[in-house]
Amino acid sequence: MVVLPLWALVFAQGAAVTAVFPVGLLLTGAMLLVVLRRWPQDGTTAWEDRPSGLSFRAALAEMGQPRLAARVLALGAVNAAATIYIAIVSLVLVADVGRSVADVALYVGLVAGLEVPFMLALPRLTRGMDRTLLILSGAALYAVHVALLPFLAGSALVWLLVLPAAVGGAITLTVPIAYLQDLLADRPGPA
């Protein structure tokens, strides 16, 4: 939650945007070392791993069934909004509208930072709601955010867009997981 605001401060001090790459490489290497050293060995976990018994080909065939494939493709379309947002945010918040690289980092950091409390509150706030309707609502909020971003980029009102972005993002990042778990409830590993 603090990484992008920290980058905003670094960029505001004049650091090159490409500084992200060596820092990212070092941090990724450190995380890889932690995973390699701390990942539990097979059979040493507190839970039981139940293999599906399907071959890779059979598992792919199961995912290709129309009942699953249509839903997985629809969820992919919903999650594409996040990809579109990440692709356009730095193109929209540019110097032409009075913004800087620091503004981009701060904006993205605020959205990501606000998604976390919304994700934590989501189960209590949406108990009993239809998951499909909830996913549609989250996608609509996110679409409003993405659609308004270019129009409000040069205005102070752009900072208000972090709220629908965070709420929509929280919904579209968390609810589809439960939705897929329900679709694959009879398969090992989805719970």
Contact map, one row per residue, 1 for C-alpha under 8 A:
11111000000000000000000000000000000000000000000000000000000000000000000000000000000000000000000000000000000011011000000000000000000000000000000000000000000000000000000000000000000000000000000
11111100000000000000000000000000000000000000000000000000000000000000000000000000000000000000000000000000000010001000000000000000000000000000000000000000000000000000000000000000000000000000000
11111110000000000000000000000000000000000000000000000000000000000000000000000000000000000000000000000000000010000000000000000000000000000000000000000000000000000000000000000000000000000000000
11111111000000000000000000000000000000000000000000000000000000000000000000000000000000000000000000000000110110000000000000000000000000000000000000000000000000000000000000000000000000000000000
11111111100000000000000000000000000000000000000000000000000000000000000000000000000000000000000000000000110011000000000000000000000000000000000000000000000000000000000000000000000000000000000
01111111110000000000000000000000000000000000000000000000000000000000000000000000000000000000000000000000000000000000000000000000000000000000000000000000000000000000000000000000000000000000000
00111111111000000000000000000000000000000000000000000000000000000000000000000000000000000000000000000100110000000000000000000000000000000000000000000000000000000000000000000000000000000000000
00011111111100000000000000000000000000000000000000000000000000000000000000000000000000000000000000001111110000000000000000000000000000000000000000000000000000000000000000000000000000000000000
00001111111110000000000000000000000000000000000000000000000000000000000000000000000000000000000000000100000000000000000000000000000000000000000000000000000000000000000000000000000000000000000
00000111111111100000000000000000000000000000000000000000000000000000000000000000000000000000000000000100000000000000000000000000000000000000000000000000000000000000000000000000000000000000000
00000011111111111000000000000000000000000000000000000000000000000000000000000000000000000000000000001100000000000000000000000000000000000000000000000000000000000000000000000000000000000000000
00000001111111100000000000000000000000000000000000000000000000000000000000000000000000000000000000001100000000000000000000000000000000000000000000000000000000000000000000000000000000000000000
00000000111111100000000000000000000000000000000000000000000000000000000000000000000000000000000000000000000000000000000000000000000000000000000000000000000000000000000000000000000000000000000
00000000011111110000000000000000000000000000000000000000000000000000000000000000000000000000000000000000000000000000000000000000000000000000000000000000000000000000000000000000000000000000000
00000000011111111010000000000000000000000000000000000000000000000000000000000000000000000000000000000000000000000000000000000000000000000000000000000000000000000000000000000000000000000000000
00000000001001111110000000000000000000000000000000000000000000000000000000000000000000000000000000000000000000000000000000000000000000000000000000000000000000000000000000000000000000000000000
00000000001000111111000000000000000000000000000000000000000000000000000000000000000000000000000000001000000000000000000000000000000000000000000000000000000000000000000000000000000000000000000
00000000000000011111110000000000000000000000000000000000000000000000000000000000000000000000000000000000000000000000000000000000000000000000000000000000000000000000000000000000000000000000000
00000000000000111111111000000000000000000000000000000000000000000000000000000000000000000000000000000000000000000000000000000000000000000000000000000000000000000000000000000000000000000000000
00000000000000001111111100000000000000000000000000000000000000000000000000000000000000000000000000000000000000000000000000000000000000000000000000000000000000000000000000000000000000000000000
00000000000000000111111110000000000000000000000000000000000000000000000000000000000000000000000000000000000000000000000000000000000000000000000000000000000000000000000000000000000000000000000
00000000000000000111111111000000000000000000000000000000000000000000000000000000000000000000000000000000000000000000000000000000000000000000000000000000000000000000000000000000000000000000000
00000000000000000011111111100000000000000000000000000000000000000000000000000000000000000000000000000000000000000000000000000000000000000000000000000000000000000000000000000000000000000000000
00000000000000000001111111110000000000000000000000000000000000000000000000000000000000000000000000000000000000000000000000000000000000000000000000000000000000000000000000000000000000000000000
00000000000000000000111111111000000000000000000000000000000000000000000000000000000000000000000000000000000000000000000000000000000000000000000000000000000000000000000000000000000000000000000
00000000000000000000011111111100000000000000000000000000000000000000000000000000000000000000000000000000000000000000000000000000000000000000000000000000000000000000000000000000000000000000000
00000000000000000000001111111110000000000000000000000000000000000000000000000000000000000000000000000000000000000000000000000000000000000000000000000000000000000000000000000000000000000000000
00000000000000000000000111111111000000000000000000000000000000000000000000000000000000000000000000000000000000000000000000000000000000000000000000000000000000000000000000000000000000000000000
00000000000000000000000011111111100000000000000000000000000000000000000000000000000000000000000000000000000000000000000000000000000000000000000000000000000000000000000000000000000000000000000
00000000000000000000000001111111110000000000000000000000000000000000000000000000000000000000000000000000000000000000000000000000000000000000000000000000000000000000000000000000000000000000000
00000000000000000000000000111111111000000000000000000000000000000000000000000000000000000000000000000000000000000000000000000000000000000000000000000000000000000000000000000000000000000000000
00000000000000000000000000011111111100000000000000000000000000000000000000000000000000000000000000000000000000000000000000000000000000000000000000000000000000000000000000000000000000000000000
00000000000000000000000000001111111110000000000000000000000000000000000000000000000000000000000000000000000000000000000000000000000000000000000000000000000000000000000000000000000000000000000
00000000000000000000000000000111111111100000000000000000000000000000000000000000000000000000000000000000000000000000000000000000000000000000000000000000000000000000000000000000000000000000000
00000000000000000000000000000011111111100000000000000000000000000000000000000000000000000000000000000000000000000000000000000000000000000000000000000000000000000000000000000000000000000000000
00000000000000000000000000000001111111100000000000000000000000000000000000000000000000000000000000000000000000000000000000000000000000000000000000000000000000000000000000000000000000000000000
00000000000000000000000000000000111111100000000000000000000000000000000000000000000000000000000000000000000000000000000000000000000000000000000000000000000000000000000000000000000000000000000
00000000000000000000000000000000011111110000000000000000000000000000000000000000000000000000000000000000000000000000000000000000000000000000000000000000000000000000000000000000000000000000000
00000000000000000000000000000000011111111000000000000000000000000000000000000000000000000000000000000000000000000000000000000000000000000000000000000000000000000000000000000000000000000000000
00000000000000000000000000000000000001111101100000000000000000000000000000000000000000000000000000000000000000000000000000000000000000000000000000000000000000000000000000000000000000000000000
00000000000000000000000000000000000000111111100000000000000000000000000000000000000000000000000000000000000000000000000000000000000000000000000000000000000000000000000000000000000000000000000
00000000000000000000000000000000000000011111100000000000000000000000000000000000000000000000000000000000000000000000000000000000000000000000000000000000000000000000000000000000000000000000000
00000000000000000000000000000000000000001111100100000000000000000000000000000000000000000000000000000000000000000000000000000000000000000000000000000000000000000000000000000000000000000000000
00000000000000000000000000000000000000011111110000000000000000000000000000000000000000000000000000000000000000000000000000000000000000000000000000000000000000000000000000000000000000000000000
00000000000000000000000000000000000000011111111100000000000000000000000000000000000000000000000000000000000000000000000000000000000000000000000000000000000000000000000000000000000000000000000
00000000000000000000000000000000000000000001111100000000000000000000000000000000000000000000000000000000000000000000000000000000000000000000000000000000000000000000000000000000000000000000000
00000000000000000000000000000000000000000000111110000000000000000000000000000000000000000000000000000000000000000000000000000000000000000000000000000000000000000000000000000000000000000000000
00000000000000000000000000000000000000000010111111000000000000000000000000000000000000000000000000000000000000000000000000000000000000000000000000000000000000000000000000000000000000000000000
00000000000000000000000000000000000000000000001111100000000000000000000000000000000000000000000000000000000000000000000000000000000000000000000000000000000000000000000000000000000000000001100
00000000000000000000000000000000000000000000000111110000000000000000000000000000000000000000000000000000000000000000000000000000000000000000000000000000000000000000000000000000000000000001100
00000000000000000000000000000000000000000000000011111000000000000000000000000000000000000000000000000000000000000000000000000000000000000000000000000000000000000000000000000000000000000001000
00000000000000000000000000000000000000000000000001111100000000000000000000000000000000000000000000000000000000000000000000000000000000000000000000000000000000000000000000000000000000000011000
00000000000000000000000000000000000000000000000000111110000000000000000000000000000000000000000000000000000000000000000000000000000000000000000000000000000000000000000000000000000000000000000
00000000000000000000000000000000000000000000000000011111111000000000000000000000000000000000000000000000000000000000000000000000000000000000000000000000000000000000000000000000000000000000000
00000000000000000000000000000000000000000000000000001111111000000000000000000000000000000000000000000000000000000000000000000000000000000000000000000000000000000000000000000000000000000000000
00000000000000000000000000000000000000000000000000000111111100000000000000000000000000000000000000000000000000000000000000000000000000000000000000000000000000000000000000000000000000000000000
00000000000000000000000000000000000000000000000000000111111110000000000000000000000000000000000000000000000000000000000000000000000000000000000000000000000000000000000000000000000000000000000
00000000000000000000000000000000000000000000000000000111111111000000000000000000000000000000000000000000000000000000000000000000000000000000000000000000000000000000000000000000000000000000000
00000000000000000000000000000000000000000000000000000111111111100000000000000000000000000000000000000000000000000000000000000000000000000000000000000000000000000000000000000000000000000000000
00000000000000000000000000000000000000000000000000000001111111110000000000000000000000000000000000000000000000000000000000000000000000000000000000000000000000000000000000000000000000000000000
00000000000000000000000000000000000000000000000000000000111111111000000000000000000000000000000000000000000000000000000000000000000000000000000000000000000000000000000000000000000000000000000
00000000000000000000000000000000000000000000000000000000011111111001000000000000000000000000000000000000000000000000000000000000000000000000000000000000000000000000000000000000000000000000000
00000000000000000000000000000000000000000000000000000000001111111001100000000000000000000000000000000000000000000000000000000000000000000000000000000000000000000000000000000000000000000000000
00000000000000000000000000000000000000000000000000000000000111111101100000000000000000000000000000000000000000000000000000000000000000000000000000000000000000000000000000000000000000000000000
00000000000000000000000000000000000000000000000000000000000011111111100000000000000000000000000000000000000000000000000000000000000000000000000000000000000000000000000000000000000000000000000
00000000000000000000000000000000000000000000000000000000000000011111110000000000000000000000000000000000000000000000000000000000000000000000000000000000000000000000000000000000000000000000000
00000000000000000000000000000000000000000000000000000000000000001111111000000000000000000000000000000000000000000000000000000000000000000000000000000000000000000000000000000000000000000000000
00000000000000000000000000000000000000000000000000000000000001111111111100000000000000000000000000000000000000000000000000000000000000000000000000000000000000000000000000000000000000100000000
00000000000000000000000000000000000000000000000000000000000000111111111110000000000000000000000000000000000000000000000000000000000000000000000000000000000000000000000000000000000000000000000
00000000000000000000000000000000000000000000000000000000000000000111111111000000000000000000000000000000000000000000000000000000000000000000000000000000000000000000000000000000000000000000000
00000000000000000000000000000000000000000000000000000000000000000011111111100000000000000000000000000000000000000000000000000000000000000000000000000000000000000000000000000000000000000000000
00000000000000000000000000000000000000000000000000000000000000000001111111110000000000000000000000000000000000000000000000000000000000000000000000000000000000000000000000000000000100000000000
00000000000000000000000000000000000000000000000000000000000000000000111111111000000000000000000000000000000000000000000000000000000000000000000000000000000000000000000000000000000000000000000
00000000000000000000000000000000000000000000000000000000000000000000011111111100000000000000000000000000000000000000000000000000000000000000000000000000000000000000000000000000000000000000000
00000000000000000000000000000000000000000000000000000000000000000000001111111110000000000000000000000000000000000000000000000000000000000000000000000000000000000000000000000001000000000000000
00000000000000000000000000000000000000000000000000000000000000000000000111111111000000000000000000000000000000000000000000000000000000000000000000000000000000000000000000000000000000000000000
00000000000000000000000000000000000000000000000000000000000000000000000011111111100000000000000000000000000000000000000000000000000000000000000000000000000000000000000000000000000000000000000
00000000000000000000000000000000000000000000000000000000000000000000000001111111100000000000000000000000000000000000000000000000000000000010000000000000000000000000000000010000000000000000000
00000000000000000000000000000000000000000000000000000000000000000000000000111111111000000000000000000000000000000000000000000000000000000000000000000000000000000000000000011000000000000000000
00000000000000000000000000000000000000000000000000000000000000000000000000011111111100000000000000000000000000000000000000000000000000000000000000000000000000000000000000000000000000000000000
00000000000000000000000000000000000000000000000000000000000000000000000000001111111110000000000000000000000000000000000000000000000000000010011001000000000000000000000000000000000000000000000
00000000000000000000000000000000000000000000000000000000000000000000000000000011111111000000000000000000000000000000000000000000000000000000000000000000000000000000000010000000000000000000000
00000000000000000000000000000000000000000000000000000000000000000000000000000011111111100000000000000000000000000000000000000000000000000000000000000000000000000000000000000000000000000000000
00000000000000000000000000000000000000000000000000000000000000000000000000000001111111110000000000000000000000000000000000000000000000000000000001000000000000000000000000000000000000000000000
00000000000000000000000000000000000000000000000000000000000000000000000000000000111111111000000000000000000000000000000000000000000000000000000001000000000000000000000000000000000000000000000
00000000000000000000000000000000000000000000000000000000000000000000000000000000011111111100000000000000000000000000000000000000000000000000000000000000000000000000000000000000000000000000000
00000000000000000000000000000000000000000000000000000000000000000000000000000000001111111110000000000000000000000000000000000000000000000000000000000000000000000000000000000000000000000000000
00000000000000000000000000000000000000000000000000000000000000000000000000000000000111111111000000000000000000000000000000000000000000000000000000000000000000000000000000000000000000000000000
00000000000000000000000000000000000000000000000000000000000000000000000000000000000011111111100000000001000000000000000000000000000000000000000000001000000000000000000000000000000000000000000
00000000000000000000000000000000000000000000000000000000000000000000000000000000000001111111110000001001000000000000000000000000000000000000000000000000000000000000000000000000000000000000000
00000000000000000000000000000000000000000000000000000000000000000000000000000000000000111111110000000000000000000000000000000000000000000000000000000000000000000000000000000000000000000000000
00000000000000000000000000000000000000000000000000000000000000000000000000000000000000011111110000000000000000000000000000000000000000000000000000001100100000000000000000000000000000000000000
00000000000000000000000000000000000000000000000000000000000000000000000000000000000000001111111011111011000000000000000000000000000000000000000000000100110000000000000000000000000000000000000
00000000000000000000000000000000000000000000000000000000000000000000000000000000000000000111111111111000000000000000000000000000000000000000000000000000000000000000000000000000000000000000000
00000000000000000000000000000000000000000000000000000000000000000000000000000000000000000000111111110000000000000000000000000000000000000000000000000000000000000000000000000000000000000000000
00000000000000000000000000000000000000000000000000000000000000000000000000000000000000000000011111100000000000000000000000000000000000000000000000000000000000000000000000000000000000000000000
00000000000000000000000000000000000000000000000000000000000000000000000000000000000000000000111111100000000000000000000000000000000000000000000000000000110000000000000000000000000000000000000
00000000000000000000000000000000000000000000000000000000000000000000000000000000000000000000111111110000000000000000000000000000000000000000000000000000010000000000000000000000000000000000000
00000000000000000000000000000000000000000000000000000000000000000000000000000000000000000000111111111111000000000000000000000000000000000000000000000000110000000000000000000000000000000000000
00000000000000000000000000000000000000000000000000000000000000000000000000000000000000000000111001111111000000000000000000000000000000000000000000000000000000000000000000000000000000000000000
00000001001100001000000000000000000000000000000000000000000000000000000000000000000000000100110000111111100000000000000000000000000000000000000000000000000000000000000000000000000000000000000
00000011111100000000000000000000000000000000000000000000000000000000000000000000000000000000000000111111110000000000000000000000000000000000000000000000000000000000000000000000000000000000000
00000001000000000000000000000000000000000000000000000000000000000000000000000000000000000000100000111111111000000000000000000000000000000000000000000000000000000000000000000000000000000000000
00000001000000000000000000000000000000000000000000000000000000000000000000000000000000001100100000111111111100000000000000000000000000000000000000000000000000000000000000000000000000000000000
00011011000000000000000000000000000000000000000000000000000000000000000000000000000000000000000000001111111110000000000000000000000000000000000000000000000000000000000000000000000000000000000
00011011000000000000000000000000000000000000000000000000000000000000000000000000000000000000000000000111111111000000000000000000000000000000000000000000000000000000000000000000000000000000000
00000000000000000000000000000000000000000000000000000000000000000000000000000000000000000000000000000011111111100000000000000000000000000000000000000000000000100100000000000000000000000000000
00010000000000000000000000000000000000000000000000000000000000000000000000000000000000000000000000000001111111110000000000000000000000000000000000000000000000000000000000000000000000000000000
11111000000000000000000000000000000000000000000000000000000000000000000000000000000000000000000000000000111111111000000000000000000000000000000000000000000000000000000000000000000000000000000
10001000000000000000000000000000000000000000000000000000000000000000000000000000000000000000000000000000011111111100000000000000000000000000000000000000000000000100000000000000000000000000000
00000000000000000000000000000000000000000000000000000000000000000000000000000000000000000000000000000000001111111110000000000000000000000000000000000000000000000110110000000000000000000000000
10000000000000000000000000000000000000000000000000000000000000000000000000000000000000000000000000000000000111111111000000000000000000000000000000000000000000000000010000000000000000000000000
11000000000000000000000000000000000000000000000000000000000000000000000000000000000000000000000000000000000011111111100000000000000000000000000000000000000000000000000000000000000000000000000
00000000000000000000000000000000000000000000000000000000000000000000000000000000000000000000000000000000000001111111110000000000000000000000000000000000000000000110011000000000000000000000000
00000000000000000000000000000000000000000000000000000000000000000000000000000000000000000000000000000000000000111111111000000000000000000000000000000000000000000000011011000000000000000000000
00000000000000000000000000000000000000000000000000000000000000000000000000000000000000000000000000000000000000011111111100000000000000000000000000000000000000000000000001000000000000000000000
00000000000000000000000000000000000000000000000000000000000000000000000000000000000000000000000000000000000000001111111110000000000000000000000000000000000000000000000000000000000000000000000
00000000000000000000000000000000000000000000000000000000000000000000000000000000000000000000000000000000000000000111111111000000000000000000000000000000000000000000011001000000000000000000000
00000000000000000000000000000000000000000000000000000000000000000000000000000000000000000000000000000000000000000011111111100000000000000000000000000000000000000000000001100100000000000000000
00000000000000000000000000000000000000000000000000000000000000000000000000000000000000000000000000000000000000000001111111100000000000000000000000000000000000000000000000000000000000000000000
00000000000000000000000000000000000000000000000000000000000000000000000000000000000000000000000000000000000000000000111111111000000000000000000000000000000000000000000000000000000000000000000
00000000000000000000000000000000000000000000000000000000000000000000000000000000000000000000000000000000000000000000011111111100000000000000000000000000000000000000000001100000000000000000000
00000000000000000000000000000000000000000000000000000000000000000000000000000000000000000000000000000000000000000000001111111110000000000000000000000000000000000000000000000000000000000000000
00000000000000000000000000000000000000000000000000000000000000000000000000000000000000000000000000000000000000000000000011111110000000000000000000000000000000000000000000000000000000000000000
00000000000000000000000000000000000000000000000000000000000000000000000000000000000000000000000000000000000000000000000011111110000000000000000000000000000000000000000000000000000000000000000
00000000000000000000000000000000000000000000000000000000000000000000000000000000000000000000000000000000000000000000000001111111100000000000000000000000000000000000000000000000000000000000000
00000000000000000000000000000000000000000000000000000000000000000000000000000000000000000000000000000000000000000000000000111111100000000000000000000000000000000000000000000000000000000000000
00000000000000000000000000000000000000000000000000000000000000000000000000000000000000000000000000000000000000000000000000000111110000000000000000000000000000000000000000000000000000000000000
00000000000000000000000000000000000000000000000000000000000000000000000000000000000000000000000000000000000000000000000000000111111011000000000000000000000000000000000000000000000000000000000
00000000000000000000000000000000000000000000000000000000000000000000000000000000000000000000000000000000000000000000000000000001111111000000000000000000000000000000000000000000000000000000000
00000000000000000000000000000000000000000000000000000000000000000000000000000000000000000000000000000000000000000000000000000000111111100000000000000000000000000000000000000010001000000000000
00000000000000000000000000000000000000000000000000000000000000000000000000000000000000000000000000000000000000000000000000000000011111110000000000000000000000000000000000000000000000000000000
00000000000000000000000000000000000000000000000000000000000000000000000000000000000000000000000000000000000000000000000000000000111111111000000000000000000000000000000000000000000000000000000
00000000000000000000000000000000000000000000000000000000000000000000000000000000000000000000000000000000000000000000000000000000111111111100000000000000000000000000000000100010000000000000000
00000000000000000000000000000000000000000000000000000000000000000000000000000000000000000000000000000000000000000000000000000000001111111110000000000000000000000000000000110011000000000000000
00000000000000000000000000000000000000000000000000000000000000000000000000000000000000000000000000000000000000000000000000000000000111111111000000000000000000000000000000000000000000000000000
00000000000000000000000000000000000000000000000000000000000000000000000000000000000000000000000000000000000000000000000000000000000011111111100000000000000000000000000100000000000000000000000
00000000000000000000000000000000000000000000000000000000000000000000000000000000000000000000000000000000000000000000000000000000000001111111110000000000000000000000001111110000000000000000000
00000000000000000000000000000000000000000000000000000000000000000000000000000100100000000000000000000000000000000000000000000000000000111111111000000000000000000000000110110000000000000000000
00000000000000000000000000000000000000000000000000000000000000000000000000000000000000000000000000000000000000000000000000000000000000011111111100000000000000000000000100000000000000000000000
00000000000000000000000000000000000000000000000000000000000000000000000000000000000000000000000000000000000000000000000000000000000000001111111110000000000000000001101100000000000000000000000
00000000000000000000000000000000000000000000000000000000000000000000000000000000100000000000000000000000000000000000000000000000000000000111111111000000000000000001101110000000000000000000000
00000000000000000000000000000000000000000000000000000000000000000000000000000000100000000000000000000000000000000000000000000000000000000011111111100000000000000000000000000000000000000000000
00000000000000000000000000000000000000000000000000000000000000000000000000000000000000000000000000000000000000000000000000000000000000000001111111110000000000000001000000000000000000000000000
00000000000000000000000000000000000000000000000000000000000000000000000000000000000000000000000000000000000000000000000000000000000000000000111111111000000000001101100000000000000000000000000
00000000000000000000000000000000000000000000000000000000000000000000000000000000100110000000000000000000000000000000000000000000000000000000011111111100000000000000100000000000000000000000000
00000000000000000000000000000000000000000000000000000000000000000000000000000000000000000000000000000000000000000000000000000000000000000000001111111110000000000000000000000000000000000000000
00000000000000000000000000000000000000000000000000000000000000000000000000000000000000000000000000000000000000000000000000000000000000000000000111111111000000001000000000000000000000000000000
00000000000000000000000000000000000000000000000000000000000000000000000000000000000000001001000000000000000000000000000000000000000000000000000011111111100001001000000000000000000000000000000
00000000000000000000000000000000000000000000000000000000000000000000000000000000000000000001100000000000000000000000000000000000000000000000000001111111100000000000000000000000000000000000000
00000000000000000000000000000000000000000000000000000000000000000000000000000000000000000000000000000000000000000000000000000000000000000000000000111111110000000000000000000000000000000000000
00000000000000000000000000000000000000000000000000000000000000000000000000000000000000000000000000000000000000000000000000000000000000000000000000011111111111000000000000000000000000000000000
00000000000000000000000000000000000000000000000000000000000000000000000000000000000000000001100010100000000000000000000000000000000000000000000000001111111111000000000000000000000000000000000
00000000000000000000000000000000000000000000000000000000000000000000000000000000000000000000100011100000000000000000000000000000000000000000000000000011111101000000000000000000000000000000000
00000000000000000000000000000000000000000000000000000000000000000000000000000000000000000000000000000000000000000000000000000000000000000000000000000001111111000000000000000000000000000000000
00000000000000000000000000000000000000000000000000000000000000000000000000000000000000000000000000000000000000000000000000000000000000000000000000000001111111100000000000000000000000000000000
00000000000000000000000000000000000000000000000000000000000000000000000000000000000000000000000000000000000000000000000000000000000000000000000000000001101111111000000000000000000000000000000
00000000000000000000000000000000000000000000000000000000000000000000000000000000000000000000000000000000000000000000000000000000000000000000000000001001111111111100000000000000000000000000000
00000000000000000000000000000000000000000000000000000000000000000000000000000000000000000000000000000000001000000000000000000000000000000000000000000000000111111100000000000000000000000000000
00000000000000000000000000000000000000000000000000000000000000000000000000000000000000000000000000000000000000000000000000000000000000000000000000000000000011111110000000000000000000000000000
00000000000000000000000000000000000000000000000000000000000000000000000000000000000000000000000000000000000000000000000000000000000000000000000010011000000011111111100000000000000000000000000
00000000000000000000000000000000000000000000000000000000000000000000000000000000000000000000000000000000001001100100000000000000000000000000000010000000000001111111110000000000000000000000000
00000000000000000000000000000000000000000000000000000000000000000000000000000000000000000000000000000000000000100100000000000000000000000000000000000000000000011111111000000000000000000000000
00000000000000000000000000000000000000000000000000000000000000000000000000000000000000000000000000000000000000000000000000000000000000000000110110000000000000001111111100000000000000000000000
00000000000000000000000000000000000000000000000000000000000000000000000000000000000000000000000000000000000000100000000000000000000000000000110011000000000000001111111110000000000000000000000
00000000000000000000000000000000000000000000000000000000000000000000000000000000000000000000000000000000000000110110010000000000000000000000000000000000000000000111111111000000000000000000000
00000000000000000000000000000000000000000000000000000000000000000000000000000000000000000000000000000000000000000110010000000000000000000100110000000000000000000011111111100000000000000000000
00000000000000000000000000000000000000000000000000000000000000000000000000000000000000000000000000000000000000000000000000000000000000001111110000000000000000000001111111110000000000000000000
00000000000000000000000000000000000000000000000000000000000000000000000000000000010000000000000000000000000000000010000000000000000000000110010000000000000000000000111111111000000000000000000
00000000000000000000000000000000000000000000000000000000000000000000000000000000000000000000000000000000000000000011011001000000000000000100000000000000000000000000011111111100000000000000000
00000000000000000000000000000000000000000000000000000000000000000000000000000000000000000000000000000000000000000000001001000000000001100110000000000000000000000000001111111110000000000000000
00000000000000000000000000000000000000000000000000000000000000000000000000000110000000000000000000000000000000000000000000000000000000100110000000000000000000000000000111111111000000000000000
00000000000000000000000000000000000000000000000000000000000000000000000000000010000000000000000000000000000000000000000000000000000000000000000000000000000000000000000011111111100000000000000
00000000000000000000000000000000000000000000000000000000000000000000000000000000000000000000000000000000000000000000001000000000000000000000000000000000000000000000000001111111110000000000000
00000000000000000000000000000000000000000000000000000000000000000000000000000000000000000000000000000000000000000000000000000000001001100000000000000000000000000000000000111111111000000000000
00000000000000000000000000000000000000000000000000000000000000000000000000100000000000000000000000000000000000000000000000000000000000100000000000000000000000000000000000011111111100000000000
00000000000000000000000000000000000000000000000000000000000000000000000000000000000000000000000000000000000000000000000000000000000000000000000000000000000000000000000000001111111110000000000
00000000000000000000000000000000000000000000000000000000000000000000000000000000000000000000000000000000000000000000000000000000000000000000000000000000000000000000000000000111111111000000000
00000000000000000000000000000000000000000000000000000000000000000000000000000000000000000000000000000000000000000000000000000000001000000000000000000000000000000000000000000011111111100000000
00000000000000000000000000000000000000000000000000000000000000000000000100000000000000000000000000000000000000000000000000000000000000000000000000000000000000000000000000000001111111110000010
00000000000000000000000000000000000000000000000000000000000000000000000000000000000000000000000000000000000000000000000000000000000000000000000000000000000000000000000000000000111111111000011
00000000000000000000000000000000000000000000000000000000000000000000000000000000000000000000000000000000000000000000000000000000000000000000000000000000000000000000000000000000011111111000000
00000000000000000000000000000000000000000000000000000000000000000001000000000000000000000000000000000000000000000000000000000000000000000000000000000000000000000000000000000000001111111000000
00000000000000000000000000000000000000000000000000000000000000000000000000000000000000000000000000000000000000000000000000000000000000000000000000000000000000000000000000000000000111111110010
00000000000000000000000000000000000000000000000000000000000000000000000000000000000000000000000000000000000000000000000000000000000000000000000000000000000000000000000000000000000011111111011
00000000000000000000000000000000000000000000000000000000000000000000000000000000000000000000000000000000000000000000000000000000000000000000000000000000000000000000000000000000000000011111000
00000000000000000000000000000000000000000000000000010000000000000000000000000000000000000000000000000000000000000000000000000000000000000000000000000000000000000000000000000000000000011111110
00000000000000000000000000000000000000000000000011110000000000000000000000000000000000000000000000000000000000000000000000000000000000000000000000000000000000000000000000000000000000001111111
00000000000000000000000000000000000000000000000011000000000000000000000000000000000000000000000000000000000000000000000000000000000000000000000000000000000000000000000000000000000000000011111
00000000000000000000000000000000000000000000000000000000000000000000000000000000000000000000000000000000000000000000000000000000000000000000000000000000000000000000000000000000000110011011111
00000000000000000000000000000000000000000000000000000000000000000000000000000000000000000000000000000000000000000000000000000000000000000000000000000000000000000000000000000000000010001001111
